Amino acid sequence: MSNSRPAVFTEMSGRAWSVLAVLCGAIFLEGIDVAMLNVALPSIRADLGLSTGMLSGVVSAYVLGYGGFMLLGGRAADLLGRRRMFLLWLTVFLLFSGLGGFATEGWMLLTARFVTGVAAAFMAPAGLSLITTNFAEGPARNKALLVYAGIAAGGFSLGMVAGGLLTALGWRWVFFAPVLLSAVILVAAIALVRDSEAAEGISGGFDLPGAFAITGAMLMLVYGVVRLEHPSDGPALTVAVFAVGLSLLALFVVNERRSTNPLVRLDILRSATLVRTNVIALLFVGSFAGFQFLATLYFQELRGWSTVHTGLAMAVIGVDAVLAPILTPRLVDRFGNARVIFGGVLLAVLAYALFLPTDMDRTYAAMFPAMLLLGVAFALVYGPLTIAGTDGIDEQDQGLASGLLYTAFQFGFALGISVATAVNVATTGSEVTALRTALIVPVVTAALAAVIALFGLRRATVPGDSTTDQLTPA
């Protein structure tokens, strides 16, 4: 194959759909991998005899690797080649997912999940930036991004069902199944996916001091967030971890201002749209992460439902995988990103509020509307946020913009679970009372996202400014 720059897709041709299918397969793989492991945790604990701390560490290791290396992964895609990074780290993802399936000790699982998280941190922004650079800005890119986002969110929802079924066969299949899927994706990617721009076309060296500083900062900050799940477990250490993380972040900013080849060009943060979009992404995903954790706790530990039953109960949220590519593009074309995002976030607030009056006798029929509304909310928010987070960004910075967006998603996921867990543990009274109190966290978090989306909506409807709605989507 020639290394010359291929034509950017301006319409959804057969080859365009093939390339998009491969990239969607990778992000589906990442989502289903996380969800399946969450469902399999009790079985893993029973088989390997893991302590609660080690079991929590298996989950946290992935979050640390993912959140800690995301910005570095995004910039590496820009500087070293998006296709090259995508293929390399998809291979690493495949290998270490398989190694996790052979684990016989907790530390082996811990190592496998950390490296798998690092691989996802490099693979995800490379995949997203391959879409934004292979599809022309406008209808073709918007369609591709909405399909991509729908598959990503659907992967997590369907992963809960798949995790329950695979765990019934044996928890090791939760690790082996992604190996088979990633092998198919890797072969297809080698044949179909091309960089829209040769890596050597981007000038500049690699900012190693900045890379070490931001990676260390992200690792410390994510670890600090994870420690919030245990409010009584060494609060002084948690404060110290946050202090180190913030110090490294300050060092990173100083370095980027002085560096001739910065890892992150700080002027990209002057875009109010980009910053606002990333804050909404953090809050929206955080609200769902907290809700998903609490709902799983309610179904399995309070109601005694099986993993398969729990997965099926939440499977309706995966309706976004169908609605995102069919309904969302039409709504975006008619109303603009800003209105669609705002409407979707409001639906999420309503969904969480409907789930609040939970008790031990509540029927699934009474909970179904909340699950369905949440699926619709994801269809309306996730894709348009992906468009907004990369829209108007120079091609040479698409990997960086993608890394920033996925960092917001990952921090939101970690923060949502940690805050919900902290509130649940700290609440006195019965288990149902603690659960209801903790369920307020997703409601408040989503409401904050709605307020921020409303500010963007007000800017987007400035009289006489017909372009603002697309440039200020949130």
C-alpha positions in Angstrom: 0.0 0.0 0.0 1.1 3.5 -0.7 1.9 5.9 2.2 0.4 8.8 0.3 -2.5 10.6 1.9 -5.8 9.0 0.9 -8.9 10.9 0.0 -11.0 12.1 2.9 -14.5 10.6 2.9 -17.1 13.2 2.0 -20.0 10.7 1.9 -20.8 7.4 3.4 -19.6 5.1 0.7 -19.1 1.3 1.0 -15.4 1.8 1.9 -16.2 4.6 4.4 -18.7 2.3 6.2 -16.0 -0.5 6.2 -13.4 1.8 7.8 -16.0 3.1 10.3 -17.0 -0.5 11.2 -13.4 -1.3 12.2 -13.0 1.8 14.3 -16.4 1.2 15.9 -15.4 -2.4 16.6 -12.4 -1.1 18.6 -14.4 1.3 20.8 -17.1 -1.4 21.3 -14.4 -3.7 22.4 -13.2 -1.2 25.0 -16.7 -0.7 26.4 -17.7 -4.3 26.5 -14.4 -5.3 28.2 -15.0 -2.9 31.1 -18.7 -3.9 31.5 -18.1 -7.6 31.4 -15.4 -7.5 34.1 -17.6 -5.5 36.4 -20.2 -8.2 36.3 -17.6 -11.0 36.8 -16.0 -9.5 39.9 -17.9 -11.7 42.5 -17.0 -14.9 40.6 -13.3 -13.8 40.3 -13.2 -13.1 44.1 -14.7 -16.5 44.9 -12.3 -18.4 42.6 -9.0 -16.6 43.5 -9.8 -15.8 47.1 -9.2 -12.1 46.6 -9.6 -9.6 49.4 -12.0 -6.7 49.0 -9.0 -4.3 48.6 -7.4 -6.4 45.9 -10.7 -6.8 44.0 -11.2 -3.0 44.1 -7.6 -2.7 42.9 -8.4 -4.8 39.8 -11.0 -2.2 38.8 -8.9 0.8 39.8 -5.8 -0.5 37.9 -7.6 -0.2 34.6 -8.9 3.3 35.5 -5.4 4.4 36.5 -3.9 3.2 33.3 -6.6 4.7 31.2 -6.9 8.0 32.9 -3.2 8.4 33.6 -2.0 7.9 30.0 -4.9 9.4 28.0 -3.4 12.8 27.2 -0.1 11.2 26.3 -1.9 8.8 24.1 -3.8 11.5 22.3 -0.6 13.5 21.5 1.3 10.4 20.6 -1.3 9.7 17.9 -0.7 13.2 16.4 3.1 13.0 16.5 3.8 9.3 15.8 0.9 8.4 13.5 -2.7 7.6 14.3 -2.8 4.3 12.4 0.5 3.2 13.9 -0.6 3.9 17.4 -4.0 2.3 16.9 -2.6 -1.0 15.6 0.3 -1.1 18.1 -1.9 -0.6 21.2 -4.8 -2.8 19.9 -2.2 -5.6 19.8 -1.1 -4.8 23.3 -4.8 -4.7 24.4 -5.3 -8.2 22.8 -2.2 -9.7 24.5 -2.8 -8.5 28.0 -6.5 -9.2 28.0 -5.6 -12.8 27.2 -3.0 -12.8 30.0 -5.7 -11.7 32.4 -7.6 -14.8 31.6 -4.7 -17.0 32.7 -4.2 -15.2 36.0 -3.9 -17.3 39.2 -3.0 -14.5 41.6 -4.4 -11.1 42.3 -1.2 -9.3 41.3 -1.4 -10.9 37.9 -4.9 -9.6 37.3 -3.8 -6.2 38.6 -0.9 -6.0 36.2 -3.0 -7.2 33.2 -5.7 -4.7 33.9 -3.3 -1.8 34.3 -1.5 -2.5 31.0 -4.9 -3.0 29.3 -6.0 0.4 30.6 -2.8 2.0 29.2 -3.4 0.3 25.8 -7.0 1.7 25.8 -5.6 5.1 26.6 -3.5 5.1 23.5 -6.0 3.2 21.3 -9.1 5.2 22.0 -7.9 8.7 21.0 -6.1 7.3 18.0 -9.3 5.6 16.8 -11.4 8.8 17.3 -8.9 11.0 15.6 -8.8 8.5 12.7 -12.5 9.2 12.2 -12.2 13.0 12.5 -9.3 13.0 10.0 -10.7 10.4 7.5 -14.2 11.9 7.3 -14.7 15.4 6.0 -16.1 18.0 8.5 -19.8 18.3 8.1 -22.5 15.7 7.5 -20.2 12.8 6.8 -18.1 13.3 9.9 -21.2 14.0 12.1 -22.8 10.7 10.8 -19.6 8.8 11.5 -19.2 10.2 15.0 -22.8 9.6 16.0 -22.6 6.0 14.9 -19.2 5.7 16.7 -20.6 7.2 19.9 -23.7 5.0 19.8 -21.6 1.8 19.4 -19.3 2.9 22.2 -22.2 3.5 24.7 -24.0 0.4 23.5 -20.9 -1.7 24.0 -21.0 -0.9 27.7 -24.7 -1.6 28.1 -24.5 -4.9 26.1 -21.3 -5.9 27.9 -23.3 -6.3 31.1 -25.5 -8.9 29.5 -22.5 -10.6 27.7 -20.6 -10.5 31.0 -23.4 -12.3 32.8 -23.6 -15.0 30.2 -19.9 -15.6 29.9 -19.4 -15.6 33.7 -22.0 -18.4 33.8 -19.5 -20.4 31.6 -16.5 -19.3 33.7 -15.1 -15.9 34.5 -12.0 -16.5 32.4 -14.1 -16.2 29.3 -14.6 -12.5 30.2 -10.9 -12.1 29.3 -10.7 -14.5 26.4 -13.7 -13.3 24.5 -12.2 -9.8 23.9 -9.1 -11.5 22.6 -11.1 -13.2 19.8 -12.9 -9.9 19.0 -9.8 -7.8 19.0 -7.9 -10.3 16.7 -10.7 -9.9 14.1 -10.6 -6.1 14.4 -6.8 -6.1 14.1 -6.8 -8.0 10.9 -9.5 -5.8 9.4 -7.7 -2.6 10.5 -4.4 -3.6 8.9 -6.3 -4.1 5.6 -8.7 -1.1 5.7 -7.5 1.7 8.0 -5.1 4.4 6.7 -3.8 7.6 8.1 -5.2 10.7 6.4 -1.9 12.4 7.0 1.6 10.9 7.3 3.1 11.1 10.7 6.2 12.9 9.4 4.0 15.7 8.1 3.6 16.9 11.7 6.6 18.9 12.8 8.1 19.1 16.3 9.7 16.8 18.8 8.3 14.9 21.7 8.0 16.8 25.0 9.4 14.2 27.4 9.3 16.4 30.6 5.7 17.3 29.8 4.8 13.7 29.1 6.3 12.5 32.5 4.7 15.4 34.4 1.1 15.1 32.9 1.2 11.3 33.2 2.3 11.5 36.8 -0.4 14.1 37.5 -3.1 12.1 35.9 -2.1 8.9 37.8 -2.1 10.7 41.1 -5.4 12.6 40.5 -7.2 9.4 39.3 -5.8 7.5 42.3 -7.0 10.3 44.6 -10.5 10.0 43.1 -10.5 6.2 43.5 -9.5 6.7 47.2 -12.6 8.7 47.8 -14.5 5.4 47.7 -13.1 4.7 51.2 -13.6 8.0 53.1 -12.4 6.5 56.4 -9.3 4.8 55.0 -6.4 7.3 55.6 -7.9 10.7 54.6 -4.5 12.3 55.1 -3.0 10.0 52.4 -5.8 10.9 50.1 -5.1 14.7 50.6 -1.4 14.0 50.0 -2.1 12.2 46.8 -4.2 15.0 45.5 -1.5 17.5 46.5 1.2 15.6 44.6 -1.1 15.4 41.5 -1.9 19.1 41.6 1.8 20.0 42.0 2.7 17.8 39.0 -0.1 19.5 37.0 1.3 22.9 37.9 4.7 21.8 36.9 3.3 20.5 33.6 1.7 23.9 32.9 4.9 25.7 33.5 6.8 23.3 31.3 4.2 23.6 28.5 4.5 27.4 28.5 8.3 27.2 28.1 8.6 24.2 25.8 9.2 24.8 22.1 7.4 21.5 21.3 4.7 21.3 24.0 2.9 18.0 24.5 -0.4 20.0 25.0 -0.7 23.4 23.3 -2.3 25.3 26.1 -4.0 27.7 23.7 -6.4 24.9 22.7 -8.0 25.5 26.1 -8.9 29.0 25.1 -11.9 27.5 23.2 -14.8 28.0 25.6 -16.7 25.4 23.5 -14.0 22.7 24.0 -13.8 23.4 27.8 -17.5 23.5 28.3 -18.0 20.3 26.3 -15.4 18.4 28.3 -17.0 19.5 31.6 -20.4 18.3 30.5 -18.8 15.0 29.4 -17.2 14.6 32.8 -20.5 15.3 34.6 -22.7 13.3 32.3 -20.6 10.2 32.3 -20.0 10.6 36.1 -23.7 10.6 36.8 -24.2 7.4 34.8 -21.2 5.7 36.4 -22.6 6.4 39.9 -26.1 5.3 38.9 -24.8 2.1 37.2 -22.8 1.1 40.3 -25.7 1.8 42.7 -28.2 0.0 40.5 -26.0 -3.1 40.2 -25.6 -3.0 44.0 -29.4 -2.7 44.4 -30.2 -5.5 42.0 -27.6 -8.1 43.1 -26.9 -7.4 46.8 -30.3 -6.0 48.0 -32.7 -7.9 45.7 -30.5 -11.0 45.2 -30.8 -11.0 41.4 -28.3 -13.0 39.4 -25.6 -11.4 37.1 -27.6 -12.5 34.0 -30.8 -11.0 35.5 -29.0 -7.8 36.4 -27.5 -7.5 32.9 -30.9 -8.1 31.2 -32.5 -5.5 33.5 -30.1 -2.8 32.3 -29.9 -4.0 28.7 -32.6 -1.5 27.6 -30.0 1.3 28.1 -28.3 -0.2 25.0 -31.2 1.2 22.9 -28.8 4.2 22.3 -26.8 2.0 19.9 -29.9 1.9 17.7 -31.2 5.4 18.2 -27.8 7.2 17.9 -27.2 6.5 14.2 -30.9 6.7 13.2 -32.6 9.4 15.3 -29.8 11.7 16.6 -28.4 12.8 13.2 -31.9 14.1 12.2 -32.3 15.9 15.5 -28.8 17.5 15.2 -29.5 18.6 11.6 -32.9 20.2 12.7 -32.1 21.6 16.1 -28.3 21.8 16.4 -25.9 20.2 18.8 -26.7 22.6 21.7 -30.4 21.8 21.9 -30.0 18.1 21.4 -27.3 17.9 24.2 -29.4 20.0 26.5 -32.5 17.9 25.9 -30.6 14.7 26.4 -29.1 15.8 29.7 -32.6 16.8 31.0 -33.8 13.3 30.1 -31.0 11.9 32.2 -32.0 14.0 35.2 -35.6 12.8 34.8 -34.4 9.2 34.5 -32.4 9.3 37.7 -35.2 11.1 39.6 -37.7 8.4 38.5 -35.4 5.7 40.0 -35.1 7.5 43.4 -38.2 6.0 45.1 -36.6 2.6 45.1 -37.6 0.0 47.7 -37.3 -3.8 48.2 -40.8 -4.4 46.6 -40.5 -2.3 43.5 -41.3 -4.1 40.3 -39.1 -4.0 37.2 -42.0 -2.5 35.2 -41.9 0.5 37.5 -38.1 0.9 36.9 -38.2 0.3 33.2 -39.1 3.9 32.2 -36.0 5.2 34.0 -33.8 2.7 32.1 -35.4 3.5 28.8 -35.1 7.3 29.3 -31.4 6.8 30.2 -30.8 5.0 26.9 -32.5 7.8 25.0 -30.4 10.3 26.9 -27.2 8.6 25.9 -28.3 8.6 22.3 -28.9 12.3 22.4 -25.8 13.4 24.4 -22.8 11.1 23.8 -22.6 11.5 20.0 -23.1 15.3 19.9 -20.5 15.7 22.7 -18.0 13.7 20.5 -18.7 16.1 17.6 -18.4 19.2 19.8 -15.2 18.0 21.4 -13.4 17.7 18.1 -15.3 20.2 15.9 -13.2 23.2 14.6 -9.9 21.7 15.9 -6.9 21.7 13.5 -6.1 18.3 12.0 -2.7 18.3 13.7 -4.5 18.5 17.1 -7.3 16.0 16.6 -5.5 13.4 18.7 -5.0 15.9 21.5 -8.7 17.0 21.4 -9.7 13.3 21.4 -7.4 12.6 24.4 -8.9 15.6 26.3 -12.4 14.3 25.7 -11.6 10.7 26.7 -9.8 12.0 29.8 -13.0 13.9 30.8 -15.0 10.7 30.2 -12.6 8.6 32.3 -12.3 11.1 35.1 -16.1 11.4 35.2 -16.4 7.6 35.4 -14.0 7.4 38.3 -15.4 10.4 40.1 -19.0 9.3 39.7 -18.4 5.8 41.2 -16.2 7.2 44.0 -18.6 9.9 45.2 -21.6 7.6 45.0 -19.7 5.0 47.0 -18.5 7.5 49.6 -22.1 8.8 50.1 -23.5 5.2 50.3 -20.9 4.2 52.9 -21.2 7.4 55.0 -25.0 7.3 55.2 -26.4 5.8 58.4 -29.6 3.8 58.6 -30.8 0.8 56.5 -29.2 -0.3 53.3 -32.2 1.0 51.3 -31.9 4.4 53.0 -28.2 4.5 52.2 -29.0 3.6 48.6 -31.7 6.2 48.2 -29.4 8.9 49.6 -26.5 7.9 47.3 -28.9 7.9 44.3 -29.2 11.7 44.8 -25.6 12.0 43.5 -26.4 11.1 39.9 -29.4 13.5 40.0 -27.4 16.4 41.2 -24.4 15.6 38.9 -26.7 15.4 35.8 -28.5 18.6 36.9 -25.1 20.5 37.0 -24.4 19.2 33.5 -27.8 20.6 32.4 -27.0 24.0 33.9 -23.7 24.2 32.0 -25.4 23.0 28.8 -28.0 25.7 29.2 -25.3 28.4 29.3 -24.0 27.0 26.0 -27.5 26.9 24.6 -28.0 30.6 25.4 -24.8 31.5 23.6 -25.9 29.3 20.7 -29.1 31.3 20.2 -27.6 34.8 20.1 -29.8 36.8 17.6 -28.2 37.3 14.3 -25.5 34.7 14.7 -26.5 31.7 12.6 -23.2 29.8 13.0 -22.9 29.9 16.8 -25.1 26.8 17.3 -22.6 24.5 15.6 -19.5 26.1 17.1 -20.9 26.4 20.7 -22.8 23.2 21.1 -22.7 23.0 24.9 
